[in-house]
Amino acid sequence: MMEEEEFEFAEDLEAILHLTPEVQLAIEQVFPSQDPLDRADFNAVEYINTLFPTEQSLANIDDVVNKIRLKIRRLDDNIRTVVRGQTNVGQDGRQALEEAQIAIQQLFGKIKDIKDKAEKSEQMVKEITRDIKQLDHAKRHLTTSITTLNHLHMLAGGVDSLEAMTRKRQYGEVANLLQGVVNVLEHFHKYMGIPQIRQLSERVKAAQSELGTQILADFEEAFPSQGTKRPGGPSNVLRDACLVANVLDPRIKQEIIKKFIRQHLSEYLVLFQENQDVAWLDKIDRRYAWIKRQLIDYEEKYGRMFPEEWCMTERIAVEFCHITRVELAKVMRTRAKEIEVKLLLFAIQRTTNFEGLLAKRFTGCTLTDVPGQKRPESPLDPTNPFLEDEPGEDVGTDKDEDLAKPRKPKAPDNPFHGIVSKCFEPHLYVYIESQDKNLGELIDRFVADFRAQGPPKAGTEEGGAVLPSCADLFVYYKKCMVQCSQLSTGEPMIALTTIFQKFLREYAWKILSGNLPKSSSNSGGLTISSLLKEKEGSEAAKFTVDELCLICSILSTAEYCLATTQQLEEKLKEKVDKVLVERINLTGEMDTFSTVISNSIQLLVQDLDAACDPALTAMSKMPWQSVEHVGDQSPYVTSIIMHIKQNVPIIRDNLASTRKYFTQFCIKFTNSFIPKFINHLFRCKPISMVGAEQLLLDTHSLKTVLLDLPSIGSQVLRKAPASYTKIVVKGMTRAEMILKVVMAPHEPPVVFVDNYIKLLADGNPETFQKILDMKGLKRSEQSSMLDLFRQRLPTPPSGADGGPSLSFSAPTPEQESSRIRKLEKLIKKRL
């Protein structure tokens, strides 16, 4: 029973002393200690082992026990002292709380006293200032009354004077007085309920109406609508009347301007009637010469009569432009069949020149004042789609910078652009049809020139370069685009874009695709002896050097057309109206040029590929079972390397300006050649051990040549692209692995199958069948091997079944190069 009680007491003690991690961390921060007894994870066994590490240390166990007991006694004394010290803490806390409550009550009492005193002070201040506020209100009302009476006196006197001056037509004095009367009357809007004030307001309105009617009558008398003769010059009365009109209803001013301009341009409508000879487009200069004379005449006679802010000179010119646009539209509708391209362009050029002259002379501030006339949109900044500066522009930055950043306008926009020339837009189909015809003739000339001059010759500057006709075509496109954008930025630009698309496709078909050499189907076979003859080996190439240069030239031209067409699309979108931008799309034409590039690369690949076919055929026909020793590289390898050295340098030199497409050529040729080489490798059957070693040496030679393909025959050594190198290494390593599997003994079969799976990682039974055919195994042996292969196929490639299979694990690059060096040494010794 005693033991059970002690055990329960110990459990209770542990439960009481168990602290949470947060409390334990706080204790460690407040009372840091290095004593193991203070640690939360204290272990008694480890602590005892620390005190008594050896049996000899148990000799002073009594001393250790006494020290611990002394420490326990001190801790008990400290605890007792702390407990006793906390006996009176509760009573002290209650006393402090009561004192705080008493202090708060006293504080509240003082705050209430202060608040009462503040309210009494505020009431006292209000009583003191009450009389002062009354005096302030009285002063303000008195001032307002005096001011209103003064205004009323001024208004009454002004109305009387205004009526008297109106009857006497003293417009100079009326102009100053009327504005003052109107300003004073504004102060009486809130007093309109008073009859006398309302009567004065009605008298002012009557005077304004009478002034307006009187001034219009004076102008009608001075400038009669039906009159054929004008007064000698302006009068001072009319000049002062214009000043009065500025103060009256704006409709009076508009009516004066409208009547004067109509009377001033009445002669123009008579001289250039639709049935007059001078009304046709070929004499359009006379219209603009007439208005220039009229403007000069106006400024000399009437320039001082109208206020400067009326901009009468500009208004006359703008109204002339509106009338001219309407009249020209009528004439062109009536005589549409007589409009020719040269005549239309002549009229447009003269008109745009006149609009430019107006922009230099006037600001265009009156364009928004004309009823029903929308201010024409400013033309887009002229830009060049072919990275050249258009005439009349200053070059301040590099061309590359111009592509990266939008151009800033060199001059302010022309607000008069299109004010007359807009009438030519419905007839621009004549210009579009003309450009269609001209571009058709240009393409035909390009075709004829190409046939007459022949393809670019190898070794000349033209070999592999961009065809000159390409640059001529886009220069003509630039000229048409700039010219059309000056005529219109609307639907005619869309029509011109359609024409551009049509002839871009025709150029791609007739000039580029139509002149690509046709690959012949001549496939003469070579024997082993013929491969040793350089002449017959060189005849295996299908294309001549000139034909290779032509293909490269067409490829470079297509690449240039692709890039320039993209720039052309961007510039067309800049020129056309924003609402029509989505209709500009040259993606189909860019795809056409991309197809030409792809076809050109494919022709170059097929040519070199076909040149290597006889050599690969000869490789598959060689008796590899009867090869007795390993020699230098085989004749078929020499033939393949010879064709590569003949074609690749020519292609590389002619594609120097389009390096990325030369890289594509190398990649496509490698992707075509390596699978074909492996297929011919499977046809080499049966193969002896020595024959397999010879084929392995040949494969390594081809691998070396292919890795060096991009820079073969070049004096400048350039590292091949990583993507290309990866393709070559992957493909040719597979060929080497096939030969190594062939060289491996097929006994025991399990080891052979496992090593095949490791080296080739190919689960296709047909490939395994071809390996067995290359080894020359009998059908019965092959059948058992295939059954075993199907059984072992699910086994992971990394799982080794036994020690013998390790000898056929995938070799490292160092082991591979060492093996090739051994073969080379063997060849040198035998030679």
C-alpha positions, 0 to 999 in steps of 0.5 A, a space after each residue: 500500500 505504501 508503494 502504491 501511495 508513493 507511486 500516485 504521489 509521484 504521478 501527481 507531482 509530475 502532473 503539477 510540474 508539467 508546463 506548456 512550451 510557451 510557459 517554459 520558453 517565458 521562464 527561460 527568457 526571464 531566468 536563463 540558466 545553464 543548469 541541466 536540472 532546469 531544462 524541460 527535457 531533463 533526463 535523470 539517467 543521463 544526468 547520473 551518467 554525467 556525474 558518474 561516468 566510470 565505476 571509480 567515480 562512484 567512490 565520492 557518491 556521498 559527497 554528490 548526494 550531500 551537495 544535492 540535498 544542500 541544494 534542495 534545502 536552499 530551494 525550499 528556503 527560497 520557496 518558503 520566503 517567497 510564499 511568506 512574502 505574498 501573504 499581505 499582497 491581496 490586502 495591499 491590492 484592495 487598498 490601492 484599488 479603493 484609493 484609485 476609485 476615490 481619486 477618479 470620483 474627485 476628478 469627475 467632480 472637477 471636470 463637472 465644475 469646469 464644464 458649468 463655468 464654460 457654459 456660463 462664460 459662453 452665455 455671457 459672450 452671447 449677451 455681449 455680442 448680440 448688439 454687435 451682430 445686429 449692427 453688422 446685419 444693419 450695415 450689410 443690408 444698408 450697403 446692399 440697398 445703396 448698391 441696388 439703388 445705384 444699379 437701378 439708377 444706372 439701369 434706368 438711365 442706360 435704358 433711356 440712353 440706349 433707346 435714344 442712341 438706337 434711333 440715331 444709329 450711334 452704334 459706337 456708343 451703343 456697343 459700350 453702353 449695351 454691354 454695361 446695361 446687360 451686366 447691370 441687369 444681371 444683378 436684378 434677376 432675383 427682383 424680376 417679381 417687381 413690376 418696375 424691374 420687369 418693365 426695364 428688362 422688357 425695354 432692354 430686350 426690345 432695344 436688343 431686338 430693334 438693334 438686331 433688326 436695324 443692323 441686319 437692314 443696314 448690312 442688307 442695304 450695304 451688301 444687297 443679295 441681288 446686287 451686282 455692284 458693291 459699295 466702294 468700301 466699308 463705312 464706320 457705321 457698319 464697323 461699329 455695328 459689328 461691335 454691337 453684334 458681338 453683344 447681341 444674340 449670336 444669331 445676329 452675328 451668324 446671320 451677318 457673316 452668312 449674308 456677307 460670305 454668300 454675297 462675296 462668293 456669289 460671283 464664284 458660283 456664276 463663273 464656275 457653273 457646272 456647264 462652264 468649261 473652267 469647271 472641269 478638273 483640268 482647270 482646277 487651278 483657276 478656282 484656287 487662283 480666283 479665291 486667292 484674289 478674292 481674299 486679297 481684295 477682301 483684306 484690302 477693302 473690308 479687313 478693318 470692318 469686321 472684328 479680328 476675332 470673327 476671322 472673316 478671311 478664314 470663314 470665306 476660305 472655308 465656305 469656298 472649300 465647302 462650295 468647291 467640294 460640292 460643285 466638284 462632286 457634281 461635275 465628277 458625277 456627271 462626267 465620271 466616264 471622262 475621269 482619267 488617272 493622270 487628270 484625277 491625280 493632277 486635280 488631287 495634287 493641286 487640291 492638297 497643295 491648296 489645303 496645305 496653303 490654307 494650313 500655313 495661312 489660317 489656324 482652322 479655328 472656324 471649322 468647328 463653328 460651321 453648322 453640320 461640318 465636322 472637323 476632319 481628322 488629322 492624317 496619320 504621321 507619314 511613315 516608311 514601311 521599308 525603313 527609309 525616310 520619306 521625302 520632306 522629313 528630317 532624319 534625326 535617329 537611326 532606323 533601328 530606333 525608328 522601328 522601336 519607337 513611334 515617330 513624333 510628328 515633325 509638323 503640326 497636323 493640317 486641319 484643312 486636310 480633306 476639306 476639298 479633296 474628300 470629294 475625290 474619294 468616291 472616284 479613287 477606284 480609277 486610281 486603284 484600277 490603274 495600280 492593279 493594271 500597273 502591278 500586273 504589268 510589273 509582275 509580267 516584266 519581272 517574269 520576262 526579265 528573269 527568263 531573259 537574264 536567267 538565274 543567278 550564276 554561282 560565284 557572282 554577286 547575284 548568286 544567293 542574293 535577294 532578287 532585284 525584282 523583290 526590292 523593285 516591287 516593294 519600292 513600288 508598293 511604298 510609292 502607291 501606299 504613300 500616294 494613296 494615304 495622301 488621297 484617302 485613309 478610308 476604303 480606298 486604302 482597303 482596296 489598295 491592300 487587296 491589290 497588294 495581297 493579290 500581287 504578293 501571292 502572284 510574285 510568290 507563285 510566278 517569280 519564286 515558286 515558279 522558278 524553283 528547279 524541279 527535282 528529277 527522278 533519276 536514281 542511278 545505282 552505284 556499284 562498289 567500284 563506281 564509288 571509288 571513281 570521283 567523276 561518277 560519284 560527283 554525278 550523283 548530285 541532282 542539282 548543278 551549282 547554279 541551281 543550288 545558288 538559284 534555290 538559295 537566292 529564292 529562299 533569301 528573297 522569300 525571307 526578305 519578302 516575309 519580313 518586309 510584308 510584315 512591315 508593310 502590314 504594320 505601316 498600312 495599319 498606321 496609314 488607314 483609319 482606326 476603324 478599318 485597322 482590323 481589315 488589314 491582314 497580310 497573314 495569308 501572304 506571309 504564310 505563302 512566303 513561309 511555304 516558299 522558304 520551307 519548299 526551298 529548304 526541302 529541295 536542298 535537303 532532298 538534293 543532298 539526301 538523294 546524292 547520298 542514296 547510292 552510297 547507302 545502297 552500296 553499303 547495304 549491298 556489301 558482303 559484310 560477312 566476308 570482311 576479314 579485317 578492319 581497315 580505313 573508312 569504307 568507300 561509301 563513307 568517302 562518297 557521302 563525305 564528298 557530296 556533303 563537302 560539295 553541297 554544304 559549303 555552297 549552300 552555307 555561303 549563299 545563305 550567309 545572310 539568313 543563317 537561321 535557315 541554313 541551320 534549319 537545312 542542317 537539322 532537316 538533312 540530319 533528321 532525314 539522313 540518320 533514319 535512312 542510314 539506320 534503315 540501310 544499316 538493318 539491310 546489311 545482313 548477315 554481319 560478322 564481328 569484323 564487319 560490325 567493327 568496320 561499320 562501327 568505325 564508318 558510323 563514327 566517321 559519319 557522326 564526326 562529319 555530321 557534327 561538323 556539318 554547319 562549318 565543314 569546308 569553312 575557314 572560320 570555325 563556328 560551334 554548331 547549335 546545341 539543338 543540332 548537336 543533340 539531334 546528331 548525337 542522339 541519332 548516331 548513338 542509336 546506330 552505334 548501339 545497334 552495331 554494338 548489340 550485333 557485335 555482342 554474343 547471343 549466348 546466353 540468350 537471356 543476357 543478350 536480350 537484357 543488354 539489347 533492352 538496355 542499349 536500345 530501349 526499343 520494345 518493338 519486336 520488329 527492330 529486335 527481329 532486324 538485329 537477329 537478321 543482321 547477326 545471321 541467326 537461324 529462324 528456329 533460334 530467332 523464334 526462341 529469341 523473340 519469345 524470350 524478348 517478349 517475356 523479358 520486355 516488361 523488365 525495367 532497363 535499369 534492372 540487372 539480372 546478373 554479373 555478365 550483363 554488366 559488360 554490355 552496359 552503355 559505355 561512357 564517352 571516354 570508353 567510346 573514344 578509347 574504343 575508336 582509338 584502338 580500332 584506328 591503331 589496329 588499322 594503321 598496324 595492318 596498313 
